[in-house]
Amino acid sequence: MEQTLEDPPTSAVLLDHCHFSQVIFNNVEKFYVPGGDITCYYTLTQHFIPRRKDWIGIFRVSGSFITNLGPGLLKWNGQGQRLQVGWKTTREYYTFMWVTLPIDLNNISAKQEVQFKAYYLPKDDEYYQFCYVDQDGVVRGASIPFQFRPENEEDILVVTTQGEVEEIEQQNKELCKENQELKDSCVSLQKQNSDMQAELQRKQEELETLQNINKKLEQKVKEQKDYWETELLQLKEQNQKVSSENEKMGMRVDQLQAQLSTQEKEMEKLVQGAQDKTEQLEHLKKENGQLSLSLTEQREHQKKLEQTVEEMKQKETAAAKKQQKLTDENFDLSRRLGENKIIYDALQREKERIGKENDLLKKENRRLLTYMGLDFDSLPYQVPTSDQEGAEQNPGLVYGNPYSGIQESSSPSLLSIKKCPICESDFADGICDHILEQQQMLTLCLKCPICDKVFSEREKQIFEDHVFCHSL
């Protein structure tokens, strides 16, 4: 299958949905001589509008070529009224040529033509036909089939009987009737197609109109946007100019104030040099007196302000010293509080342990008295004050704890010998090595007395600032 540089637009639309009557092919020969160029003539109907990508292709067909009814006469399906082609879609073309748009679109009914070069034409003797395909790949017209063969090729002669001829004539009548029905249906479909084409054309025109309006609106929006951007730039430039002018005016005011001060000084010199004018001198003396009074008041006010500033500085220094003192006291108190808290926790754990041991001793005493057959309530012995509460709660010993005297005489008191609640080592002076080590560690650390935050000794300044922040 031969092709040119650019493939034509095709589609997979079946032939039942195509419109073969919108383009009419004229002067189509029954056969063309191979080796020469052929010219295809066609006419556009008034319901069809050609477009730039329309093309005419040569398609191979496999019609039911029945018989030869005479010299040079061929009978095609339905006596040339309808052809059953052998191709299904426009993609099955053999070769094609682009059509040329009419010069005058208002007179498209004039005969058009396109020429096929011999190099691209088929070389076999199969049947082919011209088809006009628009740029959407839809067939708009088809010609009758033709062949490529020499002129001296003899026609095929088929001998038939009279019965076969009558049968063929009967088939021809039925086919003519069917052809007429198909013609009527085709006319109706052509009318519907024309209406649809007109509606499609109207919709396309409306779409083009809307697209044009959309383009205009987009252009207007772009122009308005550009105008606003330009105006914004101008406003920015004006703002910069106004700011520059304000700065210049401020500088000018400063210059005028300096000139005014200079002129006032010159005026004082003139007052001193114009003593010969009495009235002017008196007036200047009054002004000088007022200025002197005002200057004196300003000096007094300045002295008061200086005194106030000095007092504020002294108060600030005293407050800083007081703050430093309070910070040091706070640091000392927090350190002592940490030490006392550690000692308190250790004593609390020792107290709980001693209470548990006391409960165990009480239970043991009850067991021994019970074993000895004595009643704890009838004992005249009064337990010591340290164990009185336990005796009141457990009145089972009559003569008291029989081991209390032994404990008092043979072993030191519970307060004199203690155990560390952490390392469980005995110590008699109240502080074990473990608690002493914790106190030394707390001494090296700084703990906030308000939020309990701990700082290292190297962060003393940060600790003081932290404590000071709580007082704000």
C-alpha positions in Angstrom: 0.0 0.0 0.0 1.6 3.3 -1.2 1.6 6.4 1.0 2.8 10.0 0.7 4.9 11.9 3.2 2.0 12.6 5.6 -0.7 10.1 6.4 -4.3 11.2 5.8 -6.8 11.5 8.7 -8.7 8.2 9.0 -11.2 6.6 11.4 -12.6 3.3 12.4 -16.1 4.4 11.5 -18.0 1.6 9.7 -19.5 2.3 6.3 -23.1 2.1 7.6 -22.5 5.5 9.3 -20.9 7.2 6.3 -22.7 9.6 3.8 -21.9 8.6 0.2 -24.1 11.1 -1.5 -22.4 14.4 -0.4 -19.7 14.1 -3.1 -20.5 12.8 -6.6 -17.7 11.4 -8.9 -18.1 12.1 -12.6 -16.8 10.4 -15.8 -15.4 7.4 -14.0 -14.1 4.9 -16.6 -14.8 1.2 -16.3 -11.0 0.6 -16.6 -7.8 2.6 -16.8 -4.7 1.7 -18.8 -1.8 0.9 -16.5 1.4 3.1 -16.6 -0.4 6.4 -17.1 -1.7 9.1 -14.8 -5.4 9.2 -14.2 -7.6 12.3 -13.4 -10.5 11.9 -10.9 -13.4 14.3 -11.5 -15.9 15.0 -8.7 -18.7 17.5 -7.7 -19.5 18.7 -4.2 -23.1 19.0 -3.1 -24.5 22.2 -1.5 -24.8 20.5 1.9 -21.1 19.7 2.1 -18.4 22.1 3.0 -14.8 21.0 2.1 -11.9 21.5 4.5 -8.2 21.7 4.2 -7.4 18.1 5.3 -10.0 16.3 3.0 -8.5 13.7 0.7 -9.5 11.2 -2.1 -8.3 7.7 -1.8 -8.3 4.6 -4.0 -9.8 1.6 -2.2 -9.8 -2.1 -3.3 -13.3 -3.6 -3.6 -14.5 -7.2 -3.9 -18.0 -6.7 -5.4 -20.1 -9.5 -6.7 -19.3 -9.2 -10.4 -21.9 -11.5 -11.8 -22.0 -11.7 -15.6 -21.3 -9.9 -18.8 -24.7 -9.1 -20.4 -23.2 -7.9 -23.6 -20.0 -6.5 -25.2 -18.5 -4.0 -22.8 -21.4 -4.2 -20.3 -20.9 -5.4 -16.7 -23.6 -6.0 -14.2 -22.7 -4.9 -10.6 -24.8 -5.6 -7.5 -28.2 -4.1 -8.1 -27.4 -3.0 -11.7 -24.8 -0.5 -10.5 -27.2 0.9 -7.9 -25.4 -0.5 -4.8 -22.0 -2.0 -4.3 -20.9 -4.4 -1.6 -17.3 -3.2 -1.0 -14.5 -5.3 0.4 -13.1 -2.7 2.8 -14.6 -1.8 6.1 -12.9 1.5 7.3 -11.0 4.4 5.7 -7.7 3.0 7.0 -7.7 0.4 4.2 -6.8 2.9 1.4 -4.3 1.9 -1.3 -3.1 5.4 -2.1 -4.5 8.9 -1.7 -4.2 12.5 -2.8 -5.0 15.7 -0.9 -8.0 17.7 -2.4 -7.7 21.3 -3.4 -10.2 23.7 -1.8 -12.4 25.6 -4.3 -11.4 29.1 -5.0 -15.0 30.3 -4.6 -16.6 28.7 -1.6 -20.0 30.1 -2.6 -19.8 28.1 -5.8 -18.7 24.7 -4.6 -21.0 22.9 -7.1 -18.4 23.4 -9.9 -16.6 20.3 -11.1 -13.4 19.6 -9.2 -10.5 17.3 -10.1 -7.4 15.6 -8.6 -4.7 13.7 -10.5 -3.1 10.5 -9.4 0.4 9.7 -10.6 1.0 6.4 -12.3 3.8 5.5 -9.9 1.4 5.2 -7.0 -1.4 3.4 -8.8 -2.1 -0.4 -8.4 -0.4 -2.8 -10.7 -3.0 -5.7 -10.5 -6.3 -6.2 -12.3 -8.5 -6.1 -9.1 -11.5 -3.8 -8.8 -11.0 -0.4 -7.1 -13.1 2.8 -6.5 -12.6 6.4 -5.6 -13.7 7.6 -2.1 -13.9 11.1 -0.8 -12.9 11.2 2.9 -13.1 14.4 5.1 -10.6 15.4 7.7 -12.6 13.6 10.4 -12.0 10.3 8.5 -15.7 10.0 7.4 -16.5 8.9 3.8 -18.6 11.6 2.0 -18.7 10.0 -1.5 -17.8 6.9 -3.5 -17.5 6.1 -7.2 -18.4 3.0 -9.2 -15.7 0.3 -9.3 -13.1 0.2 -12.1 -10.0 -1.8 -13.1 -6.5 -1.2 -14.2 -6.0 -3.3 -17.4 -5.0 -2.9 -21.1 -7.5 -1.9 -23.7 -7.2 -5.2 -25.7 -8.3 -7.3 -22.7 -11.3 -9.4 -23.8 -14.5 -9.4 -21.9 -15.6 -12.4 -20.0 -18.3 -14.4 -21.8 -20.7 -16.4 -19.7 -23.3 -18.7 -21.3 -26.5 -19.2 -19.4 -29.8 -21.1 -20.0 -33.2 -19.6 -20.4 -34.3 -20.8 -17.0 -31.3 -19.1 -15.4 -32.0 -15.9 -17.3 -35.7 -15.9 -16.0 -34.4 -16.6 -12.5 -31.9 -13.8 -12.9 -34.6 -11.4 -14.2 -36.8 -12.3 -11.2 -33.9 -11.6 -8.9 -33.3 -8.3 -10.8 -37.0 -7.3 -10.1 -36.6 -8.1 -6.4 -33.4 -6.3 -6.3 -34.9 -3.3 -8.1 -37.7 -3.2 -5.6 -35.3 -3.4 -2.8 -33.2 -0.8 -4.5 -36.2 1.5 -4.7 -36.9 1.0 -1.0 -33.2 1.7 -0.2 -33.4 4.8 -2.4 -36.3 6.1 -0.4 -34.6 5.3 2.8 -31.4 6.9 1.5 -33.4 10.1 0.6 -34.8 10.2 4.1 -31.4 9.6 5.6 -29.9 12.2 3.4 -32.5 14.7 4.5 -31.8 13.8 8.1 -28.1 14.0 7.4 -28.6 17.4 5.8 -30.5 18.6 8.8 -27.9 17.3 11.1 -25.1 18.8 9.0 -26.9 22.1 9.2 -27.4 21.8 12.9 -23.7 20.8 13.3 -22.6 23.7 11.1 -24.8 26.0 13.3 -23.3 24.5 16.5 -19.8 24.9 15.0 -20.5 28.6 14.2 -21.9 29.1 17.7 -18.8 27.4 19.1 -16.5 29.6 17.0 -18.5 32.7 18.1 -18.1 31.6 21.8 -14.4 31.0 21.3 -14.0 34.4 19.7 -15.9 36.0 22.6 -13.7 34.0 25.0 -10.6 35.2 23.3 -11.8 38.8 23.4 -12.6 38.4 27.1 -9.2 36.9 27.8 -7.6 39.7 25.9 -9.6 42.3 27.9 -8.6 40.6 31.2 -5.0 40.5 30.1 -5.1 44.2 29.1 -6.8 45.1 32.4 -4.3 43.1 34.4 -1.4 44.9 32.5 -3.1 48.2 33.2 -3.4 47.5 36.9 0.2 46.3 37.1 1.3 49.5 35.3 -0.8 51.6 37.6 0.6 49.8 40.7 4.1 50.5 39.5 3.3 54.2 39.0 1.8 54.3 42.5 4.9 52.7 43.9 7.1 55.3 42.1 4.9 58.1 43.4 5.2 56.7 46.9 8.9 56.6 46.6 8.9 60.2 45.3 6.7 61.4 48.2 9.0 59.6 50.7 12.0 61.3 49.2 10.3 64.7 49.2 9.4 64.2 52.9 13.0 63.4 53.7 14.1 66.6 51.9 11.4 68.7 53.7 12.7 67.3 57.0 16.2 68.3 56.1 15.0 71.7 55.1 13.2 72.1 58.4 16.4 71.3 60.3 18.2 73.8 58.2 15.6 76.5 58.9 15.8 75.7 62.6 19.6 76.1 62.5 19.1 79.4 60.7 16.6 80.5 63.2 19.0 79.7 66.1 21.7 81.7 64.3 19.4 84.6 63.7 18.4 84.6 67.4 22.1 84.8 68.3 22.6 87.7 65.8 19.5 89.4 67.3 21.1 89.3 70.8 24.2 90.8 69.3 22.2 93.5 67.7 20.4 94.2 71.0 23.7 94.7 72.7 24.9 97.0 69.9 21.7 99.2 69.8 22.0 100.8 73.2 21.4 104.3 71.7 17.8 103.5 70.9 16.0 103.7 74.2 12.7 102.3 73.3 14.2 99.5 71.4 16.6 98.9 74.2 13.8 98.7 76.8 11.9 96.3 74.7 14.9 94.2 74.2 15.7 94.4 77.9 12.2 93.0 78.7 12.6 90.3 76.2 16.1 89.6 77.7 14.6 89.4 81.2 11.9 87.0 80.1 14.5 84.9 78.3 16.8 85.0 81.4 13.8 84.0 83.6 12.9 81.1 81.2 16.6 80.1 81.1 16.8 80.1 84.9 13.7 78.0 85.2 15.0 75.6 82.6 18.3 75.4 84.5 16.5 74.7 87.7 14.4 72.1 86.0 17.5 70.6 84.5 19.1 70.5 87.9 16.0 68.8 89.4 16.1 66.3 86.5 19.8 65.6 87.2 19.1 65.1 90.9 16.2 62.8 90.0 18.4 60.8 87.6 21.1 60.6 90.3 18.5 59.4 92.9 17.2 56.8 90.4 20.8 55.6 89.8 21.4 55.3 93.5 18.1 53.4 94.0 18.9 51.2 91.1 22.3 50.4 92.6 20.7 49.8 96.0 18.1 47.6 94.3 20.8 45.7 92.4 22.7 45.1 95.7 19.6 44.1 97.5 18.7 41.8 94.6 22.2 40.2 94.7 21.9 39.8 98.5 18.4 38.2 98.2 19.8 36.0 95.5 22.6 34.9 97.7 20.3 34.3 100.6 17.9 32.5 98.3 20.7 30.3 97.1 21.8 29.6 100.7 18.3 28.8 101.7 17.7 26.5 98.7 20.9 24.6 99.5 19.9 24.3 103.2 16.4 23.2 102.2 17.9 20.5 100.0 20.1 19.2 102.8 17.2 19.2 105.3 15.0 17.5 102.8 17.5 14.7 102.3 17.9 14.3 106.1 14.1 14.4 106.6 13.6 11.7 103.9 16.3 9.5 105.6 14.8 9.9 109.0 11.3 9.2 107.7 12.5 5.9 106.2 14.3 5.1 109.5 11.1 5.9 111.4 9.1 3.6 109.2 11.7 0.8 109.6 11.8 1.2 113.4 8.0 1.1 113.5 8.0 -2.1 111.6 10.6 -3.6 114.0 8.6 -2.4 117.0 5.5 -4.1 115.6 7.5 -7.3 115.2 8.7 -7.1 118.8 5.2 -6.5 120.1 4.0 -9.6 118.3 6.9 -11.6 119.7 6.0 -10.3 123.3 2.4 -11.4 122.9 3.5 -14.7 121.7 5.9 -15.2 124.7 3.3 -14.0 127.2 0.7 -16.3 125.8 3.2 -19.1 126.0 3.9 -18.2 129.6 0.2 -18.0 130.5 0.3 -14.3 131.4 -2.2 -11.5 130.6 -0.7 -8.3 129.2 -3.5 -6.1 130.7 -2.8 -7.3 134.3 0.9 -6.4 134.2 1.8 -3.5 136.5 4.8 -2.6 134.4 4.4 0.5 132.3 6.2 0.6 129.0 8.4 3.5 128.3 7.0 6.6 126.6 8.6 5.6 123.3 6.6 2.3 123.3 3.5 3.5 125.2 1.4 4.0 122.1 2.2 0.5 120.9 1.3 -0.9 124.3 -2.0 0.9 124.4 -2.8 -0.5 121.0 -1.7 -4.0 121.9 -2.5 -4.6 125.7 -1.2 -8.1 125.8 1.8 -7.8 128.3 1.1 -7.8 132.0 4.6 -6.9 133.3 5.8 -5.1 130.2 8.4 -6.2 127.7 10.7 -8.7 129.5 13.5 -7.8 127.1 13.3 -4.1 127.5 15.8 -4.0 130.4 18.2 -6.2 128.6 18.1 -4.0 125.5 18.6 -0.9 127.6 21.5 -2.3 129.5 23.3 -4.4 126.9 22.8 -2.5 123.6 22.6 1.2 122.7 19.3 2.8 121.9 17.7 2.7 118.5 18.4 6.4 118.0 22.1 5.9 118.8 22.6 3.1 116.2 20.8 3.5 112.9 20.8 2.0 109.5 20.9 3.9 106.2 17.6 3.4 104.4 19.5 3.2 101.0 22.8 1.3 101.7 21.6 -0.3 105.0 24.9 0.4 106.7 25.0 1.1 110.5 25.9 4.6 111.7 25.8 6.2 115.1 26.4 9.8 114.5 23.2 10.3 112.4 24.7 10.6 109.0 26.2 7.7 106.9 28.6 8.0 104.0 25.9 7.6 101.5 23.8 10.6 102.9 27.0 12.6 103.2 27.9 12.0 99.6 24.3 13.1 98.5 24.7 16.3 100.6 28.1 17.0 98.9 26.4 16.5 95.5 23.6 18.8 96.4 26.1 21.3 97.6 27.7 21.3 94.1 24.2 21.7 92.6 21.8 24.7 92.7 18.1 24.0 93.1 15.4 26.5 92.4 13.3 26.9 95.6 10.2 27.7 93.5 10.1 25.3 90.6 12.7 22.7 91.9 14.8 23.1 88.8 18.4 22.0 89.3 21.5 23.8 88.0 25.2 22.9 88.2 27.6 25.0 90.2 29.1 26.4 87.0 25.7 27.8 86.0 25.4 30.1 89.0 24.7 33.2 86.9 21.9 31.3 85.0 20.5 30.1 88.3 20.4 33.6 89.7 18.7 35.0 86.6 16.2 32.1 86.8 15.3 32.9 90.4 15.1 36.6 89.5 12.6 35.8 86.7 10.3 34.2 89.3 10.2 37.5 91.2 9.1 39.6 88.2 
